[in-house]
Amino acid sequence: MTVECLICTAPLPALTAGELRLPCGHVQCESCLQRNFSVSVKTMPFQPVLCCARIDITVFRRLVPSAELAVYREKLSEFLDRAKLYCWDPNCSAFIPNALRSRTASVVVGKCRRCHTKTCMRCRGKFHWGPCAVNPDSAAAARAAASDRARRRALLEEEKFKEYSRARGWKECPLCRRMVEKTEGCNHIQCFCGCHFCYRCGRQPYSTHRGCAM
């Protein structure tokens, strides 16, 4: 008995399919999982690898190099963090993960992995001893400025990713905006989100598609 890969429809032996079966019940072959992982790492702003839900990082341990897995883990940490902390230095603004944050009775500080400076977790400014020297309005302004820097950085990264995608001929799903790469087969694409569209012209639904003039 064989099972088809959800993405490329390649037949997989039952034993292999069992090892690759995701919690949602779908199966993606190793090549498709590796390709989806590669696309996910490059998405800007970052989007984790998905099927019906986010695919657990443990699935990729034996499929991708450890260096790429470390990059993905860092991006996922920022994506999932509900209290994001960024380096106070406007020339850096790198994300500071929980592992690099220290909380004691008198000090709450995060150390930037990129430039090694420290950021106060209360006022989001340069690390200092004692009470924050700024009033709540100034602290809110500092947080807003840090958020704006992060937003501008994300927009710049997104534009770089779009240029990267266009250079490789990737197409954007018209429903969820996820980038899709077709390596073979016809122009009928089924995205992870369930949208059926034409890879050539981008129109959906494909069921009513009768060719395009491109």
DRENNUFI-645164 format. One record per residue: residue number from 1; residue in one letter; x, y, z of N, C-alpha, C in turn. Coordinates in pm, 1 decimal. Layout:
# DRENNUFI-645164
  num  residu      n_xx      n_yy      n_zz     ca_xx     ca_yy     ca_zz      c_xx      c_yy      c_zz
  NUM       a         X         Y         Z         X         Y         Z         X         Y         Z
...
END
This chain:
# DRENNUFI-645164
  num  residu      n_xx      n_yy      n_zz     ca_xx     ca_yy     ca_zz      c_xx      c_yy      c_zz
    1       m      84.5    -120.4       0.0       0.0       0.0       0.0      88.0     125.3       0.0
    2       t      51.6     220.9     -84.3     126.8     345.8     -91.8      38.0     463.3     -53.0
    3       v     102.5     571.6     -11.4      33.3     695.7      24.5      96.0     807.5     -55.5
    4       e      15.4     902.6    -103.3      67.4    1012.8    -183.6     109.1    1130.4     -96.3
    5       c     217.5    1196.1    -137.7     257.6    1321.7     -74.2     151.4    1427.0    -103.6
    6       l     112.1    1501.4      -4.3       8.0    1603.6     -20.3      46.9    1709.2    -122.9
    7       i     175.9    1739.5    -136.0     220.5    1849.5    -221.0     248.9    1804.5    -363.8
    8       c     338.5    1707.4    -380.0     379.8    1667.7    -515.4     310.8    1541.3    -564.2
    9       t     231.8    1477.0    -479.1     156.9    1354.6    -507.5     247.0    1234.5    -538.0
   10       a     374.2    1243.2    -504.0     463.2    1128.8    -523.7     419.8    1013.7    -433.3
   11       p     420.2     890.6    -484.6     379.7     775.6    -401.7     486.8     743.2    -297.5
   12       l     444.7     714.6    -176.8     536.3     681.8     -68.6     496.8     547.9      -7.5
   13       p     594.0     460.6      20.8     561.4     333.6      88.6     493.4     361.6     222.2
   14       a     409.1     272.9     263.7     331.6     292.7     386.6     421.4     319.0     506.3
   15       l     534.4     248.1     514.9     624.3     264.8     629.1     684.2     404.6     629.8
   16       t     730.8     450.0     512.9     787.0     586.0     502.2     680.9     690.1     531.8
   17       a     560.8     670.0     478.8     451.4     764.4     501.4     418.8     773.8     649.7
   18       g     424.7     660.7     719.4     396.9     662.1     862.6     496.0     747.2     938.8
   19       e     623.1     743.8     896.2     727.1     822.3     962.5     711.4     971.4     933.8
   20       l     653.2    1004.4     817.9     640.2    1144.2     777.0     501.4    1201.1     803.0
   21       r     411.2    1122.1     855.9     274.0    1169.5     877.7     272.8    1278.8     984.8
   22       l     205.7    1387.4     952.9     197.9    1503.0    1042.4      78.5    1488.3    1136.9
   23       p      74.3    1564.2    1247.0     -36.7    1553.0    1342.1    -173.7    1574.8    1279.3
   24       c    -180.5    1654.3    1170.9    -310.0    1678.5    1106.5    -353.7    1559.8    1020.9
   25       g    -264.6    1460.9    1003.2    -299.0    1342.8     924.9    -242.4    1343.0     784.4
   26       h    -196.1    1458.5     736.6    -140.0    1466.9     602.6       4.1    1416.8     600.4
   27       v      50.1    1383.5     479.9     187.2    1336.7     460.9     254.6    1425.0     356.4
   28       q     373.6    1472.5     388.8     457.4    1543.3     292.9     588.7    1466.5     281.6
   29       c     635.3    1444.8     159.1     760.1    1372.1     141.2     877.5    1457.1     191.0
   30       e     993.7    1395.4     204.8    1109.1    1465.8     258.6    1149.3    1583.7     171.0
   31       s    1142.4    1567.3      39.7    1180.5    1676.1     -51.6    1089.4    1796.7     -34.9
   32       c     959.8    1772.9     -21.9     864.4    1883.1      -5.5     880.6    1949.7     131.2
   33       l     905.5    1869.6     233.5     929.4    1926.7     365.5    1053.9    2015.0     364.9
   34       q    1159.8    1967.9     298.9    1283.3    2046.2     290.7    1261.5    2174.9     211.6
   35       r    1186.3    2166.3     103.0    1159.3    2284.3      20.7    1074.0    2385.0      97.6
   36       n     972.2    2335.9     167.9     885.9    2425.5     245.2     962.6    2490.6     359.4
   37       f    1054.1    2415.9     418.9    1137.7    2471.8     524.6    1224.8    2583.8     469.7
   38       s    1285.4    2559.9     353.2    1372.7    2659.4     291.3    1296.3    2787.1     258.8
   39       v    1175.0    2772.8     207.4    1092.5    2890.2     176.9    1055.1    2964.3     304.4
   40       s    1019.2    2889.4     408.8     977.9    2949.7     535.4    1089.1    3034.7     596.2
   41       v    1211.6    2983.4     595.9    1324.2    3056.0     655.1    1345.9    3189.5     584.9
   42       k    1313.0    3196.0     455.9    1336.9    3317.7     378.3    1217.9    3413.6     379.8
   43       t    1101.5    3372.2     431.9     985.5    3460.3     430.0    1009.5    3584.7     514.5
   44       m     963.3    3699.1     466.2     978.9    3826.0     535.0     849.5    3905.0     520.9
   45       p     776.4    3930.9     629.8     806.9    3884.5     764.7     793.1    3732.6     776.2
   46       f     861.3    3676.9     872.9     871.8    3532.1     888.3     736.3    3465.2     909.8
   47       q     720.1    3351.9     843.4     603.9    3266.1     864.3     654.8    3123.3     883.0
   48       p     613.6    3053.8     989.7     661.8    2916.6    1012.8     610.3    2819.8     907.7
   49       v     671.9    2702.2     901.4     628.2    2598.5     808.0     492.2    2546.6     852.1
   50       l     398.8    2542.1     758.3     261.4    2505.1     791.4     212.4    2389.3     707.2
   51       c     117.8    2315.9     762.7      31.0    2228.8     685.0    -109.1    2275.2     722.3
   52       c    -183.6    2197.5     797.1    -309.3    2248.7     852.6    -281.9    2334.7     975.6
   53       a    -165.2    2313.7    1034.4    -118.9    2391.4    1149.6      32.6    2400.3    1139.6
   54       r      95.4    2468.1    1233.5     240.7    2481.2    1232.2     305.5    2344.2    1252.4
   55       i     403.3    2312.4    1167.7     474.1    2184.8    1176.2     582.8    2196.9    1281.8
   56       d     585.7    2103.7    1375.7     681.2    2109.6    1485.4     824.3    2101.6    1433.4
   57       i     911.6    2178.0    1495.6    1050.8    2186.8    1450.3    1121.9    2051.7    1457.3
   58       t    1077.3    1961.6    1545.2    1143.1    1831.1    1558.5    1134.3    1749.6    1429.6
   59       v    1035.4    1778.0    1345.9    1019.4    1705.5    1220.0    1140.5    1726.9    1129.2
   60       f    1206.5    1842.1    1142.6    1312.9    1878.5    1049.1    1454.2    1844.9    1098.1
   61       r    1466.3    1786.2    1215.9    1598.3    1761.7    1273.2    1688.2    1677.9    1183.7
   62       r    1631.9    1578.2    1117.1    1714.5    1492.6    1031.9    1704.4    1531.4     884.7
   63       l    1630.2    1638.7     855.2    1607.0    1675.8     715.5    1686.2    1797.5     670.4
   64       v    1726.9    1883.6     763.2    1796.5    2006.9     725.5    1923.6    2021.7     809.6
   65       p    2023.5    2094.5     758.0    2147.9    2114.9     834.0    2121.5    2186.5     965.9
   66       s    2203.1    2156.7    1064.7    2184.2    2213.8    1198.2    2193.4    2365.9    1197.9
   67       a    2277.6    2423.3    1110.2    2291.8    2568.9    1104.2    2160.7    2633.2    1059.0
   68       e    2094.9    2574.1     957.6    1966.8    2626.9     910.3    1859.1    2608.5    1016.4
   69       l    1865.8    2497.4    1088.0    1768.3    2471.7    1193.7    1782.1    2575.5    1305.0
   70       a    1905.7    2617.0    1334.5    1929.0    2718.4    1438.4    1870.4    2852.4    1396.1
   71       v    1884.6    2888.1    1268.9    1828.0    3013.6    1217.1    1675.8    3010.4    1227.9
   72       y    1617.5    2896.4    1188.4    1471.6    2881.7    1195.3    1423.4    2890.6    1339.4
   73       r    1496.1    2825.8    1430.8    1456.8    2826.5    1572.0    1457.0    2970.3    1627.0
   74       e    1554.9    3049.7    1587.5    1563.0    3188.1    1633.3    1447.6    3270.8    1578.2
   75       k    1417.7    3252.8    1450.1    1306.8    3326.2    1388.8    1173.0    3284.2    1450.6
   76       l    1158.3    3155.0    1479.1    1035.2    3105.5    1539.9    1018.6    3160.7    1680.8
   77       s    1129.0    3171.4    1753.8    1124.5    3227.0    1888.6    1070.9    3369.4    1887.4
   78       e    1117.8    3449.9    1792.2    1068.9    3588.0    1781.1     922.1    3589.7    1739.6
   79       f     885.1    3501.6    1647.0     747.5    3496.4    1597.7     648.6    3464.5    1709.6
   80       l     686.7    3373.3    1799.0     596.4    3325.8    1904.1     598.7    3413.2    2029.5
   81       d     700.1    3497.7    2044.9     716.6    3578.3    2165.8     607.7    3686.0    2174.6
   82       r     530.0    3683.3    2281.8     422.3    3781.8    2299.2     470.2    3911.3    2364.3
   83       a     589.2    3909.7    2421.8     647.2    4029.5    2484.5     783.3    4053.7    2422.0
   84       k     784.4    4083.9    2294.6     908.6    4096.7    2219.0     997.9    4207.7    2275.3
   85       l    1126.9    4178.9    2280.2    1225.2    4275.9    2327.2    1331.5    4291.4    2219.8
   86       y    1361.6    4419.3    2186.6    1461.3    4448.3    2084.5    1572.2    4535.1    2142.5
   87       c    1689.8    4522.0    2085.5    1805.0    4601.1    2128.9    1771.1    4749.6    2122.2
   88       w    1806.5    4824.1    2227.3    1772.9    4966.3    2235.0    1848.4    5049.6    2130.4
   89       d    1964.8    5000.7    2084.7    2048.0    5077.1    1991.3    1979.7    5083.6    1854.5
   90       p    1943.9    5203.5    1806.7    1874.2    5215.1    1677.6    1956.4    5164.9    1560.1
   91       n    2087.9    5153.5    1576.8    2171.4    5099.8    1469.4    2170.4    4947.3    1466.1
   92       c    2106.5    4886.3    1565.0    2101.0    4740.6    1573.5    1956.4    4690.5    1570.8
   93       s    1882.3    4715.4    1679.0    1739.7    4677.6    1690.2    1715.2    4527.8    1674.5
   94       a    1816.8    4446.2    1704.4    1800.2    4301.0    1691.7    1708.2    4247.0    1800.8
   95       f    1638.9    4138.8    1770.6    1551.2    4072.9    1867.5    1635.5    4007.1    1976.5
   96       i    1590.8    4021.0    2101.9    1659.0    3959.4    2215.5    1570.7    3846.4    2268.3
   97       p    1610.9    3721.4    2249.3    1527.6    3608.1    2292.9    1524.4    3594.4    2444.4
   98       n    1429.1    3519.1    2492.8    1412.5    3499.0    2637.8    1537.3    3442.5    2703.6
   99       a    1611.8    3360.2    2630.1    1731.5    3298.9    2687.1    1838.0    3401.1    2723.5
  100       l    1830.0    3520.7    2663.8    1928.7    3624.9    2690.5    1870.0    3737.3    2776.1
  101       r    1758.8    3707.9    2843.9    1698.1    3806.3    2933.4    1714.7    3759.7    3077.7
  102       s    1743.5    3854.4    3165.6    1765.6    3822.9    3307.0    1667.8    3902.7    3391.8
  103       r    1601.0    3832.9    3484.7    1503.8    3897.5    3571.9    1539.1    3868.7    3717.5
  104       t    1566.1    3974.7    3791.9    1588.3    3963.2    3936.2    1502.5    4068.9    4004.0
  105       a    1511.2    4076.3    4137.9    1430.9    4174.5    4212.0    1465.9    4317.2    4172.8
  106       s    1591.6    4341.2    4136.1    1634.9    4478.2    4107.9    1668.3    4504.2    3961.2
  107       v    1685.7    4399.3    3884.1    1731.0    4417.3    3745.8    1647.7    4332.8    3650.2
  108       v    1603.5    4394.7    3542.6    1540.6    4321.8    3431.9    1611.6    4369.5    3305.0
  109       v    1691.4    4283.1    3247.7    1778.3    4326.3    3138.0    1788.8    4218.7    3031.9
  110       g    1806.0    4262.7    2908.6    1828.7    4170.6    2798.3    1959.7    4205.7    2730.3
  111       k    2038.6    4104.4    2695.2    2167.1    4127.7    2629.6    2156.8    4090.8    2482.0
  112       c    2192.7    4184.8    2396.6    2182.9    4164.3    2252.1    2288.6    4064.9    2205.0
  113       r    2246.2    3965.7    2129.3    2339.1    3865.6    2077.4    2425.2    3924.1    1965.5
  114       r    2372.8    4025.0    1895.7    2444.1    4078.9    1779.9    2551.0    4180.5    1818.8
  115       c    2513.2    4282.1    1899.3    2609.8    4388.3    1932.2    2654.6    4383.8    2078.0
  116       h    2595.8    4292.7    2157.8    2636.2    4267.8    2296.9    2602.4    4382.5    2393.8
  117       t    2523.4    4480.1    2351.6    2479.8    4583.7    2444.9    2359.2    4533.1    2524.0
  118       k    2327.2    4602.9    2632.7    2218.4    4559.6    2719.5    2102.2    4658.2    2713.7
  119       t    1982.2    4602.4    2721.3    1859.7    4681.6    2713.0    1775.4    4660.8    2837.9
  120       c    1725.6    4769.5    2894.5    1635.5    4761.6    3009.1    1500.7    4710.5    2961.9
  121       m    1449.7    4608.9    3026.8    1323.3    4550.7    2985.0    1203.1    4633.0    3030.1
  122       r    1223.6    4725.7    3122.4    1112.4    4809.2    3168.8    1088.0    4927.4    3075.1
  123       c    1194.6    5005.6    3050.8    1177.1    5126.7    2970.2    1219.9    5107.7    2825.4
  124       r    1277.6    4990.0    2793.8    1322.5    4957.1    2658.6    1437.2    5047.2    2611.9
  125       g    1502.2    5114.3    2707.6    1616.8    5198.4    2675.2    1746.4    5128.3    2710.6
  126       k    1858.0    5205.4    2706.2    1987.8    5150.8    2742.5    1986.4    5104.3    2887.8
  127       f    2052.3    4991.4    2914.7    2052.1    4936.2    3050.0    2108.5    5036.9    3151.1
  128       h    2047.3    5038.7    3270.8    2088.4    5130.0    3376.8    2057.4    5064.5    3510.4
  129       w    2120.8    5113.8    3615.8    2090.7    5067.7    3751.2    1986.7    5159.5    3813.7
  130       g    1907.0    5105.6    3903.1    1808.0    5187.5    3972.5    1682.1    5206.7    3890.5
  131       p    1592.1    5293.1    3941.0    1464.9    5316.7    3871.9    1486.2    5375.9    3732.8
  132       c    1392.2    5349.8    3644.9    1398.9    5409.0    3511.3    1385.2    5560.3    3524.1
  133       a    1469.0    5633.2    3452.5    1471.7    5779.0    3462.8    1371.8    5846.5    3371.1
  134       v    1289.5    5768.8    3303.0    1193.8    5828.0    3210.5    1052.8    5811.1    3265.8
  135       n     966.9    5902.0    3229.3     828.2    5891.7    3273.5     752.9    5793.3    3184.5
  136       p     631.8    5751.8    3225.2     557.7    5652.3    3147.6     536.5    5692.4    3002.1
  137       d     512.7    5823.8    2979.2     491.5    5867.2    2841.3     617.7    5848.2    2757.7
  138       s     732.9    5879.5    2816.0     858.7    5862.9    2744.2     887.9    5715.2    2719.5
  139       a     856.1    5633.8    2819.6     877.0    5490.7    2803.8     789.2    5436.1    2691.1
  140       a     665.1    5482.9    2687.4     574.3    5439.6    2581.1     626.7    5484.6    2444.9
  141       a     681.3    5606.0    2440.4     737.3    5657.7    2315.5     857.2    5573.9    2271.7
  142       a     939.0    5533.9    2369.2    1056.4    5451.8    2337.8    1013.4    5316.3    2283.2
  143       r     909.8    5258.9    2345.4     860.4    5129.8    2297.0     802.7    5144.2    2156.6
  144       a     732.1    5255.6    2133.7     674.0    5278.9    2001.6     783.6    5295.9    1896.6
  145       a     892.4    5366.1    1935.5    1003.8    5385.7    1842.7    1070.8    5253.2    1809.5
  146       a    1088.8    5168.1    1912.4    1149.3    5037.4    1890.2    1060.3    4951.7    1799.9
  147       s     928.9    4961.3    1823.7     834.9    4886.3    1741.8     837.9    4935.2    1597.8
  148       d     850.6    5068.1    1581.3     855.9    5124.2    1446.5     982.1    5080.8    1374.3
  149       r    1094.7    5076.5    1446.7    1218.9    5030.4    1384.1    1207.1    4885.1    1340.6
  150       a    1145.2    4803.8    1427.4    1126.4    4662.2    1393.4    1034.5    4647.6    1272.3
  151       r     930.1    4733.5    1267.5     836.2    4727.9    1154.1     906.3    4767.1    1024.1
  152       r     987.6    4873.7    1029.8    1058.7    4915.9     909.8    1159.7    4811.2     864.7
  153       r    1223.2    4746.1     962.6    1316.9    4639.0     928.4    1243.6    4522.7     862.4
  154       a    1124.0    4489.3     915.2    1045.7    4379.7     857.5    1001.8    4412.8     714.7
  155       l     963.3    4540.2     691.3     921.7    4581.0     556.7    1038.2    4572.5     459.0
  156       l    1156.8    4613.2     505.8    1275.1    4605.4     420.5    1307.8    4460.3     387.8
  157       e    1299.1    4373.2     489.0    1326.1    4231.4     466.6    1222.8    4170.4     373.1
  158       e    1096.1    4213.5     387.7     990.2    4162.2     301.2    1015.3    4200.7     156.2
  159       e    1059.9    4324.3     133.9    1088.7    4369.2      -2.4    1205.1    4290.5     -61.9
  160       k    1306.6    4263.3      20.6    1420.3    4183.1     -26.4    1374.0    4043.0     -64.6
  161       f    1281.4    3987.5      16.8    1230.8    3853.4     -12.9    1149.8    3853.4    -142.1
  162       k    1071.7    3959.7    -165.8     993.3    3968.0    -289.5    1085.6    3973.5    -411.0
  163       e    1194.5    4049.8    -399.2    1291.7    4055.3    -508.3    1353.7    3918.1    -531.5
  164       y    1386.3    3850.1    -421.5    1442.9    3714.5    -428.8    1344.1    3620.3    -497.7
  165       s    1215.7    3630.7    -462.9    1111.7    3543.9    -518.1    1090.1    3571.8    -666.6
  166       r    1084.4    3701.0    -702.2    1063.1    3736.6    -842.4    1177.4    3685.4    -929.6
  167       a    1299.6    3693.8    -877.6    1416.0    3648.2    -954.6    1408.9    3498.1    -983.3
  168       r    1337.6    3422.9    -897.5    1327.8    3278.6    -914.5    1194.4    3234.8    -973.1
  169       g    1110.0    3332.6   -1006.5     983.6    3300.4   -1071.0     877.1    3245.1    -979.2
  170       w     893.4    3262.0    -846.1     791.6    3214.2    -753.4     666.1    3300.5    -764.7
  171       k     552.0    3244.9    -728.1     424.9    3315.5    -734.5     360.9    3324.4    -596.2
  172       e     276.2    3425.1    -580.3     210.6    3450.2    -452.2      68.2    3397.3    -455.4
  173       c      31.9    3318.9    -353.9    -105.4    3270.1    -345.3    -199.6    3389.4    -333.5
  174       p    -304.3    3398.0    -418.1    -394.0    3513.8    -413.4    -480.1    3521.3    -287.0
  175       l    -484.9    3412.0    -210.1    -568.6    3410.8     -90.2    -489.3    3441.8      36.3
  176       c    -381.4    3366.1      61.0    -307.2    3383.5     186.5    -175.8    3459.2     168.5
  177       r    -136.2    3487.6      42.3     -14.5    3563.1       9.8     113.6    3485.7      38.4
  178       r     103.0    3355.5      62.6     223.7    3274.9      82.3     291.4    3253.2     -53.2
  179       m     425.7    3256.9     -57.2     497.8    3234.6    -180.8     498.8    3085.8    -214.8
  180       v     480.4    3055.0    -342.8     471.5    2917.1    -390.1     574.0    2896.8    -501.7
  181       e     643.5    2785.0    -497.6     739.1    2749.6    -602.5     691.6    2622.6    -671.9
  182       k     680.5    2627.8    -805.2     643.3    2510.0    -883.7     768.3    2457.6    -953.0
  183       t     798.9    2331.1    -930.5     917.9    2272.1    -991.2     883.5    2183.7   -1110.5
  184       e     759.7    2137.2   -1116.8     718.1    2052.9   -1228.6     566.8    2044.4   -1228.9
  185       g     511.5    1983.3   -1334.8     366.5    1963.8   -1342.0     295.1    2080.8   -1407.2
  186       c     162.0    2075.8   -1403.3      80.1    2178.1   -1468.6      70.4    2303.2   -1381.8
  187       n      -3.0    2400.8   -1431.6     -15.4    2529.0   -1362.3    -123.6    2530.9   -1254.1
  188       h    -190.4    2417.9   -1234.0    -292.0    2409.0   -1128.6    -222.2    2391.1    -993.9
  189       i    -232.7    2493.3    -908.5    -166.3    2491.5    -778.7    -269.8    2486.7    -666.4
  190       q    -246.9    2396.6    -571.3    -326.5    2395.2    -448.8    -235.7    2439.0    -334.4
  191       c    -264.6    2555.4    -277.7    -183.5    2609.4    -169.0    -216.8    2538.6     -37.5
  192       f    -130.3    2557.1      63.0    -155.7    2501.8     195.8    -289.5    2549.6     250.9
  193       c    -328.2    2674.2     216.6    -450.7    2731.9     271.8    -576.0    2675.8     204.9
  194       g    -557.9    2594.7      99.0    -671.7    2535.1      30.6    -710.0    2605.6     -98.1
  195       c    -645.1    2716.9    -127.4    -676.0    2792.6    -248.5    -623.2    2719.7    -372.1
  196       h    -706.7    2712.1    -477.5    -666.1    2655.6    -605.3    -649.6    2771.3    -703.6
  197       f    -529.3    2787.3    -758.8    -508.3    2899.9    -850.2    -413.9    2860.9    -963.1
  198       c    -408.3    2946.1   -1064.9    -321.1    2922.7   -1179.6    -182.7    2980.7   -1150.6
  199       y     -80.1    2898.4   -1163.7      56.6    2943.0   -1134.6     103.9    3044.6   -1237.0
  200       r      45.5    3040.0   -1356.2      91.6    3129.2   -1462.8      39.6    3271.5   -1447.3
  201       c     -93.4    3284.3   -1423.5    -151.8    3418.7   -1415.3    -194.8    3457.1   -1274.8
  202       g    -200.6    3359.9   -1182.4    -233.8    3391.2   -1043.6    -381.4    3398.8   -1012.0
  203       r    -470.1    3369.1   -1111.0    -614.2    3381.7   -1086.1    -670.4    3258.1   -1015.6
  204       q    -776.1    3279.6    -939.1    -847.4    3172.9    -870.1    -996.9    3204.5    -873.9
  205       p   -1083.8    3100.6    -863.4   -1051.5    2958.6    -842.7   -1012.2    2891.5    -973.9
  206       y    -931.1    2787.8    -964.5    -882.8    2721.1   -1085.0    -995.0    2644.0   -1153.8
  207       s   -1098.3    2607.8   -1078.3   -1208.4    2529.7   -1136.5   -1279.4    2605.7   -1247.6
  208       t   -1272.1    2739.2   -1244.6   -1335.9    2819.4   -1349.5   -1232.5    2876.1   -1446.2
  209       h   -1108.1    2834.6   -1429.9   -1000.0    2887.2   -1514.0   -1001.8    2819.3   -1649.9
  210       r    -998.1    2897.7   -1754.2    -999.2    2842.6   -1889.9    -878.2    2892.3   -1969.6
  211       g    -763.1    2896.4   -1903.9    -644.5    2945.0   -1970.8    -627.7    3093.8   -1949.5
  212       c    -507.1    3143.9   -1969.9    -482.1    3286.5   -1949.8    -411.0    3344.2   -2072.0
  213       a    -413.9    3473.6   -2081.1    -360.8    3540.6   -2199.9    -214.4    3580.9   -2182.8
  214       m    -151.7    3536.9   -2074.3     -12.9    3575.6   -2049.6      82.5    3502.8   -2144.6
END
